């Protein structure tokens, strides 16, 4: 029997569209892990990266995020292989 809770997810309307990110920077310190989601700006005289979102999380949450993300990508790749 599983003890996992089922959560209802609420998303504020202004967040529904999300933001596009094609770069990420990860900072780790003793207390937290910080993800800066960014967008590399094309056609700029100097290379520029615009931070579009910052996520701060505990080490425990970051480890959980890593596992969830890895599993999601693995599932996606397996589904793509089945289509071939």
N, CA, C and O of each residue as an XYZ file, in Angstrom:
336
protein
N       0.837     -1.175      0.000
C       0.000      0.000      0.000
C       0.884      1.240      0.000
O       1.880      1.291      0.721
N       0.532      2.230     -0.795
C       1.333      3.446     -0.918
C       0.825      4.531      0.025
O      -0.381      4.715      0.191
N       1.766      5.245      0.640
C       1.411      6.345      1.526
C       1.513      7.695      0.825
O       1.463      8.733      1.486
N       1.653      7.702     -0.487
C       1.797      8.956     -1.214
C       0.492      9.741     -1.188
O      -0.586      9.191     -1.412
N       0.609     11.029     -0.910
C      -0.555     11.913     -0.892
C      -0.875     12.380     -2.299
O       0.019     12.549     -3.128
N      -2.138     12.584     -2.557
C      -2.585     13.154     -3.811
C      -2.821     14.649     -3.589
O      -3.656     15.028     -2.767
N      -2.107     15.479     -4.299
C      -2.226     16.925     -4.143
C      -3.014     17.527     -5.291
O      -2.873     17.111     -6.441
N      -3.835     18.498     -4.973
C      -4.507     19.294     -5.987
C      -3.576     20.449     -6.321
O      -3.121     21.154     -5.421
N      -3.287     20.653     -7.601
C      -2.352     21.686     -8.021
C      -3.137     22.910     -8.478
O      -4.047     22.813     -9.301
N      -2.766     24.065     -7.927
C      -3.368     25.326     -8.347
C      -2.293     26.167     -9.009
O      -1.162     26.241     -8.528
N      -2.647     26.789    -10.097
C      -1.718     27.628    -10.845
C      -2.369     28.983    -11.076
O      -3.456     29.082    -11.645
N      -1.671     30.033    -10.618
C      -2.214     31.374    -10.849
C      -2.297     31.630    -12.347
O      -1.442     31.190    -13.115
N      -3.343     32.349    -12.748
C      -3.603     32.586    -14.167
C      -2.405     33.214    -14.879
O      -2.112     32.866    -16.023
N      -1.712     34.138    -14.207
C      -0.583     34.807    -14.859
C       0.617     33.880    -15.080
O       1.558     34.237    -15.789
N       0.583     32.693    -14.472
C       1.671     31.727    -14.661
C       1.339     30.651    -15.684
O       2.212     29.869    -16.059
N       0.108     30.599    -16.137
C      -0.330     29.509    -17.015
C       0.487     29.388    -18.291
O       0.774     28.275    -18.730
N       0.866     30.504    -18.892
C       1.613     30.453    -20.152
C       3.049     30.000    -19.936
O       3.684     29.507    -20.869
N       3.571     30.156    -18.727
C       4.951     29.783    -18.453
C       5.929     30.768    -19.075
O       5.526     31.780    -19.650
N       7.198     30.469    -18.957
C       8.250     31.266    -19.580
C       9.180     30.318    -20.314
O       9.372     29.173    -19.903
N       9.752     30.804    -21.398
C      10.688     29.996    -22.175
C      12.093     30.176    -21.620
O      12.520     31.294    -21.331
N      12.797     29.080    -21.476
C      14.173     29.108    -21.002
C      14.997     28.151    -21.854
O      14.592     27.011    -22.082
N      16.156     28.616    -22.324
C      17.044     27.728    -23.071
C      18.430     27.646    -22.416
O      19.396     27.183    -23.022
N      18.496     28.109    -21.165
C      19.738     28.036    -20.403
C      19.391     27.971    -18.913
O      18.339     28.449    -18.488
N      20.274     27.382    -18.143
C      20.061     27.321    -16.697
C      21.411     27.431    -16.004
O      22.422     26.919    -16.485
N      21.401     28.107    -14.867
C      22.583     28.201    -14.025
C      22.199     27.671    -12.649
O      21.142     28.013    -12.119
N      23.056     26.838    -12.075
C      22.768     26.222    -10.790
C      23.786     26.704     -9.760
O      24.995     26.646     -9.985
N      23.276     27.176     -8.635
C      24.119     27.627     -7.531
C      23.753     26.789     -6.303
O      22.574     26.623     -5.987
N      24.761     26.267     -5.620
C      24.518     25.445     -4.433
C      25.308     26.037     -3.274
O      26.494     26.338     -3.407
N      24.634     26.201     -2.130
C      25.334     26.612     -0.925
C      24.920     25.664      0.207
O      24.246     24.664     -0.036
N      25.319     25.975      1.422
C      25.023     25.083      2.544
C      23.540     24.915      2.815
O      23.122     23.877      3.330
N      22.738     25.912      2.481
C      21.325     25.898      2.835
C      20.374     25.565      1.703
O      19.287     25.041      1.946
N      20.766     25.860      0.464
C      19.790     25.741     -0.620
C      20.459     25.517     -1.964
O      21.675     25.621     -2.123
N      19.599     25.205     -2.918
C      19.989     25.091     -4.320
C      19.183     26.141     -5.069
O      17.968     26.239     -4.892
N      19.853     26.922     -5.902
C      19.187     27.987     -6.636
C      19.331     27.710     -8.125
O      20.438     27.527     -8.632
N      18.194     27.681     -8.821
C      18.188     27.515    -10.274
C      17.800     28.846    -10.902
O      16.719     29.368    -10.630
N      18.665     29.394    -11.733
C      18.337     30.577    -12.519
C      18.014     30.099    -13.920
O      18.895     29.654    -14.655
N      16.743     30.196    -14.283
C      16.309     29.823    -15.626
C      16.495     31.057    -16.494
O      16.094     32.158    -16.117
N      17.101     30.869    -17.655
C      17.485     32.028    -18.456
C      17.178     31.826    -19.931
O      16.876     30.724    -20.389
N      17.269     32.936    -20.654
C      17.061     32.959    -22.091
C      18.260     33.659    -22.712
O      18.559     34.803    -22.372
N      18.945     32.977    -23.618
C      20.065     33.618    -24.303
C      19.496     34.533    -25.380
O      18.747     34.101    -26.255
N      19.864     35.790    -25.297
C      19.330     36.810    -26.203
C      20.070     36.749    -27.538
O      21.288     36.923    -27.573
N      19.350     36.503    -28.641
C      20.011     36.414    -29.952
C      20.295     37.806    -30.527
O      19.667     38.795    -30.149
N      21.241     37.849    -31.431
C      21.543     39.052    -32.215
C      21.883     40.274    -31.366
O      21.531     41.399    -31.719
N      22.561     40.051    -30.262
C      22.988     41.165    -29.415
C      24.439     41.490    -29.750
O      25.212     40.593    -30.087
N      24.822     42.777    -29.662
C      26.231     43.127    -29.925
C      27.183     42.395    -28.976
O      28.284     42.006    -29.367
N      26.752     42.215    -27.737
C      27.513     41.426    -26.771
C      26.633     40.252    -26.349
O      25.423     40.417    -26.199
N      27.217     39.075    -26.156
C      26.396     37.954    -25.681
C      25.688     38.327    -24.386
O      26.300     38.874    -23.469
N      24.381     38.025    -24.317
C      23.607     38.396    -23.138
C      22.646     37.278    -22.776
O      22.043     36.642    -23.641
N      22.520     37.056    -21.481
C      21.567     36.086    -20.961
C      20.608     36.839    -20.055
O      21.033     37.597    -19.183
N      19.315     36.632    -20.262
C      18.288     37.270    -19.438
C      17.704     36.216    -18.495
O      17.190     35.193    -18.948
N      17.783     36.461    -17.194
C      17.178     35.561    -16.218
C      15.665     35.755    -16.284
O      15.177     36.873    -16.121
N      14.925     34.680    -16.521
C      13.470     34.779    -16.622
C      12.763     34.237    -15.394
O      11.585     34.517    -15.174
N      13.491     33.453    -14.586
C      12.893     32.902    -13.380
C      13.986     32.386    -12.462
O      15.008     31.876    -12.920
N      13.762     32.521    -11.169
C      14.695     31.967    -10.177
C      13.904     31.061     -9.252
O      12.839     31.432     -8.760
N      14.441     29.859     -9.021
C      13.795     28.908     -8.124
C      14.780     28.574     -7.007
O      15.891     28.114     -7.269
N      14.372     28.804     -5.772
C      15.168     28.446     -4.593
C      14.534     27.214     -3.967
O      13.315     27.154     -3.806
N      15.353     26.234     -3.613
C      14.819     25.033     -2.985
C      15.827     24.442     -2.008
O      17.023     24.727     -2.078
N      15.328     23.623     -1.108
C      16.201     22.931     -0.165
C      16.954     21.830     -0.910
O      16.596     21.461     -2.029
N      17.994     21.318     -0.274
C      18.747     20.214     -0.880
C      17.844     18.998     -1.090
O      17.926     18.336     -2.125
N      16.991     18.704     -0.124
C      16.088     17.560     -0.232
C      15.132     17.727     -1.416
O      14.909     16.783     -2.174
N      14.576     18.915     -1.569
C      13.674     19.171     -2.686
C      14.423     19.100     -4.008
O      13.886     18.589     -4.991
N      15.652     19.602     -4.049
C      16.454     19.555     -5.274
C      16.744     18.108     -5.680
O      16.690     17.770     -6.862
N      17.052     17.256     -4.700
C      17.292     15.841     -5.002
C      16.028     15.184     -5.547
O      16.095     14.392     -6.487
N      14.895     15.504     -4.970
C      13.625     14.974     -5.456
C      13.346     15.471     -6.876
O      12.908     14.702     -7.732
N      13.600     16.753     -7.122
C      13.415     17.344     -8.451
C      14.298     16.638     -9.474
O      13.851     16.339    -10.581
N      15.551     16.370     -9.106
C      16.477     15.680     -9.998
C      15.932     14.311    -10.390
O      15.989     13.933    -11.559
N      15.407     13.574     -9.427
C      14.844     12.248     -9.709
C      13.607     12.335    -10.595
O      13.461     11.566    -11.546
N      12.725     13.265    -10.282
C      11.498     13.416    -11.078
C      11.838     13.817    -12.510
O      11.286     13.261    -13.460
N      12.746     14.782    -12.666
C      13.137     15.231    -14.005
C      13.810     14.103    -14.787
O      13.507     13.898    -15.963
N      14.712     13.378    -14.149
C      15.392     12.256    -14.816
C      14.393     11.205    -15.283
O      14.489     10.708    -16.405
N      13.436     10.868    -14.426
C      12.430      9.867    -14.788
C      11.536     10.357    -15.917
O      11.179      9.581    -16.804
N      11.171     11.630    -15.896
C      10.318     12.181    -16.956
C      11.033     12.142    -18.304
O      10.426     11.797    -19.318
N      12.312     12.490    -18.322
C      13.080     12.461    -19.569
C      13.263     11.028    -20.056
O      13.152     10.754    -21.252
N      13.539     10.124    -19.138
C      13.684      8.710    -19.498
C      12.381      8.159    -20.076
O      12.404      7.446    -21.079
N      11.252      8.480    -19.457
C       9.947      8.052    -19.983
C       9.720      8.601    -21.388
O       9.261      7.881    -22.275
N      10.042      9.877    -21.590
C       9.872     10.495    -22.901
C      10.727      9.773    -23.951
O      10.245      9.456    -25.038
N      11.986      9.520    -23.621
C      12.882      8.841    -24.563
C      12.381      7.441    -24.889
O      12.451      7.011    -26.041
N      11.875      6.723    -23.885
C      11.337      5.376    -24.128
C      10.121      5.423    -25.040
O       9.970      4.568    -25.913
N       9.255      6.406    -24.851
C       8.084      6.555    -25.729
C       8.505      6.878    -27.149
O       7.889      6.395    -28.099
N       9.548      7.690    -27.313
C      10.035      8.027    -28.651
C      10.595      6.796    -29.353
O      10.398      6.619    -30.555
N      11.289      5.954    -28.609
C      11.852      4.726    -29.195
C      10.752      3.805    -29.675
O      10.900      3.154    -30.710
N       9.631      3.735    -28.932
C       8.525      2.873    -29.326
C       7.867      3.359    -30.603
O       7.312      2.550    -31.346
N       7.911      4.659    -30.883
C       7.308      5.225    -32.090
C       8.126      4.905    -33.337
O       7.597      4.887    -34.448
N       9.432      4.652    -33.142
C      10.321      4.413    -34.291
C      10.110      3.070    -34.916
O      10.783      2.729    -35.888
